[in-house]
Structure formats: structure tokens, C-alpha cells
Amino acid sequence: MGAAANTARRNLSLAFLFTLLLSAGLVRLAAVDEMEGDMCSDEMMWMLGWCLDGIGGDQPVTDAAALTSAEYVGSFESINVAGASATRVFGINARGDIVGSYTDTMGTHGFLRSGGVDTTINYPDAPGHRTTFTEAWGINPRGDIIGRYVAAGIPGTRGFLLSHGTYIDISAQGHLITLPTKIGASGEIVGCFHDINSVTDMYGYVQRGSSATTFTLPSIPVPAGSAAMHNGITPGGEIIVGLTFTTLTTQRGYIVN
């Protein structure tokens, strides 16, 4: 039997064994750039389809012909809070409750639209610290609302949770700016915080109860790991999506599982 036939039989046996182990959960697929060179060698690539999928995976999509578009079929409804000069919508839950912010002659306020009725959301004033700005950014199926506020005499921007009619400050302690973006069905809150300002540095975080975990990206230049923003979370909190700046002018999405 020739050398080529022996090689083919060996590769086929390896592929069969690997498939069995994979289906049994005894092995896992690593990222292509983490694989040993032999795994994606010429003689193995015919059986390892993910090697092919990984080629040029970081290249931008440049073929416009590969993109399709279609005219939207459905209704379009403008959302404008009565008396507002500007209205912004940031979140919606499965029941159709909508949250956002609006601006009028008195400033910027959060709002909830539920059943066609708009309710203003203003974080309560603290003694000696009048709230000057409120925005609602996310709402989960049980109606918990998260957002941000600014208060006179308190540096930076603060985060809040509105649950069962009670406002709770959920600011990241020791940080200048806290920007919650979404709240999951089981109550997990994701967003970002900043130590310098909202442009120079950005750290993604997830808050579960009273515990918060920071997500950093060591590959990002100064400040180290400071260019990530969590922007969505699945029910149960197992998967998080977000935005990162790989350079000062390049943005990429990410998934944390």
C-alpha cells in the first residue's frame, strides 16, 4: 500500500475519532488562530471545515453584491412625547413597553410608554443635589427600568434602577461615570463605566445583585483594557454582547459567553 493511501487512511481515522469525541462533549473547537499549525495543514483541511471558515475571518466585507435589502412591510409610528422638543427611544421589552428620554424647556427627562400612556421618569432629588438630567435606557419583561442621571454638585453621571416604584442608585463605586445600557429578564444589568470621561476610557461591566464584574480587553492600548461596552444580555445572563474600539478609529462587536 502506497504512502498516500496510508496518509488518507490515517486522516480518515483521525477525523472519525475526533467527530466521536466532539459529539460526546469530550473535546471542544478552539478558535482557528489558537489551533496548532498541523490541524489546518493542507492534508487536514479537507476534513476540518472550520479551517476553511477561519481563513480571512478578520477581513472586512467589501462585496456589496453579497448584501441584500428589501422594503420594510409594516406600520411606522413616530414617538413624540407631548410638549417635547426632542424624543429619543432606547429600549423595549417583550410586552411592548418603551423607555427613552425627552427634552423640554425644563431639561431632559426619562419616560416610559406603556399602553399608549407616557409616564415621566426623573431620578429624585437628594438633599442639596437637584437632579438636572435623567434618561431611561432599558426595561426588562417584569418592568424593571435602568438608566442614568446627573445631579447638581455630584461629579459625573450616575446609574439608577427603577423597580416597583423605587429608585436605587446603581453607580459603579469609585468611578466618575456609570452608564447602564440594558437589563436582562433575570435582573442582570450591563453597561460601561468611565474614570476619565466618556470618550477617553470605557470599561464594560455586568452587575448581578450587589456584585459587579468588570470586562477588560488587555489588547487595547492605553489605558489598558479600557475600550469595551456591554450592550445586551440574554435571559439568564449567560451571553453578553457589546462594542469595542480595537483602535481609536475602529469599532468591532463582541460576544462574551
N, C-alpha and C positions, 0 to 999 in steps of 0.2 A: 504494500500500500504506500502511495507517494506521500511526501511531506505535506503537500497542500491538502490532501484528503484527511490526514491526521489532524491538521490545524482546524479544518472545518468541523470535524467530529468533536474536538476539544471545545471549540467555541459554542457549538450547539448544546453540549452537555452543561457548560457553564451557564448559558442562558436559561436552560430549563431549571437548573438548580436555583438560580437567582430568582426566577419567577415564583418558585415554590416558597422560598424564604420570604419574598416580598408579600405574597398573599397571606402568609401566616403571621405577618407583622414582626418578623424577626430581624428584618433589615429595613432601612428607610432610604429614600432617594435624597442625596445631598445636592446642593446647588452645583451646577456644571463647573463653575470656576473652583469648587472645592474638591472635585474628583481627581484621583490620580491620573497621570497622563495616559497610562495604559488603558484605562476604562473607556476613553474616547479615541483610541488609536484607530487607524484605518481598518484593521481587521475586525474590530469590535463594533464599530459604529453602525454596521448594517443591522445589528440586533438590538442596540440600545438607542431607541428613538429619541430619548431626551437629549442625547448628544447633539442630534441634528437641530432640535428645538433651541438649544443653547447657543448656536452659532450666531453671532451678531445680535444677541439679545438686547444689548445696550444701545443699539443704533436707533436713531430717530426714524419715525415713519415719514417717508418722503414721497411715496407713491400716492398721489391724490386720487388716482383711478380706483384704489382699493377702498376708498371711503364712499359710503352711500348716504343719501339723505332723502327724506320724504316729508311732504307737507303734513303738519300736525292736524289730526282729525279729532275734534272735540270742542269743548267750550273754553273760552278765555274770559276770566273775570278780573278786573282791576281791583286792587285792595287799597283803599284810601280811608284812613281814619278821619272822621268828620272834624273840620277845623284845622287840620294839619297842613303844613306847607311841604312836608316830605314824609313818606311812609316806607318802611323797609321791613321785609319779611325774612326771618332767619330759620324758622323751624315749623314742623307739622308732625302730629302724631297719627296713629292708626285710626283714631276717631274723627280726624279732620280738624282738631283744634290747632290753631295757628298762633305763633308768637313772633314778635318783632319789636320794632321801635318806631316812634313818630316824633316829629319836631313841630312845635307850635311857638307862639310868642313867649311862652313861659320856659321853653327849653326842650330837651329830649327826654322822652318817657318810653318805658316798655309798654307793650299791650298784649292782651290775649283776645283772640276772636274765637268764640265758641257758640255754635248755633246761630251764627249771624250777628251776635252781640259782641261789641268791643268793650273790654274792661282795661282801664289804665293800670299799669304797674309802676309804682315809684318806691324804691327802697326807702324805708322810714328814716327820717332824720334822727341823728343821735344828738345828745346834749352838746351844744356848741359846734356841731358839724352838720350843716344843712346839705342834703343830697341835691346835687346840681345836674345829674345825668344818670339815666337808667336805660338799659337795653335788655330785652329777653331774647335768648339765643337758642334755647332748646326746650322741648317738652316731651315727656315720655307717655306711654299709654295710660298710666294712672293719674296723669295731670301734674306731676312734679315739674317745675319750671326752673331753669338755671339761666343766669345772665351776669351782667356786670354793672357796676355803678361807680360814680365819682362823688365824693363828699368834700365840701369846703374844709380846709385845714388838715386833710388827711392826704399825704402824698400818694401819687399813683392811681391805679384803677383797681377796684376790689371785685371779688366774685360773690354771688349770692345764690342760694337755693330757696325757692318758694314752694312749700309743701303744706297742704291742708290749711292754707291761710296764714302760715307762719313763715317769716323771713329769717334765714340763717346765713350769717357771713361764712363763706367757704374759701376765703382768700388763703393762698399759699403763704404760710407764715415766714417772715424774713425776706420776702421778695416784693419788689416795687409794684409790679403789675400782674394781676391774675385774670386770665381770660377763659372762663369755661365756654366750651362750644356746643357740647351735646351731652344728654343724659340718657342712659340706657334704660331698658324696660325693668331691669332689676336694681336700678338706682346708681349704677356706676357713672361717674362724671369724668369726662375727658376735656382736655383743652391745652393751654400752654401758659407759662408764666415768664416774666422778664425781670432781669435785675438792673439793666441799664436803661433801656427804652424798648418800645415795641418794634424797632427796626434792627438794632444792633445785635441783640441776642434773643433766643427763643428756645424754651425747653418744653417738650411735651410731657404731660403727666396724666395719670389715671387715679381717681380717688374712689376708694371703696370704703364707705363708712367714714371713720375718722383717720383712715390710713391712706396716704398718697404715695405713689411710686413715680419717680422721675425717669423719663426715657431720654438717653443721650446718644449722640452719634459721634464716636471718637474720631471718625474720619474727617469731620468738618473742622476747618481751621479756626483760628482764634475768634471768640472764646471757644474752647474745646467742647464739641458736642452740643453747640447751642443753636441749632437751626432746625428744630423739629416742632410740629404742632399736631397733636392728636385732634381729629376732626369727626370721628364717628365710631360707634361701638355696637356690636351685635347684642341681641338678648342673651343674657348670661355672662356677658363681658369677656368672652374668650377671644374675640377678634377685634382689633382696633385698626382703623385706617387713618392716614394723616398726610401731611405735606412736609417736605424737607427742602432746604436750599443746599444743593450739593456744591454750588459756588454762589457768589454774591448775585449772579445774574441767571442762575439755572435752578429750576424747581423740578422736583420729582415727587410722585406719590409713593406711599409705602403701606405695607400691611404688617401688623405685629400679631402673631398668633401665640 
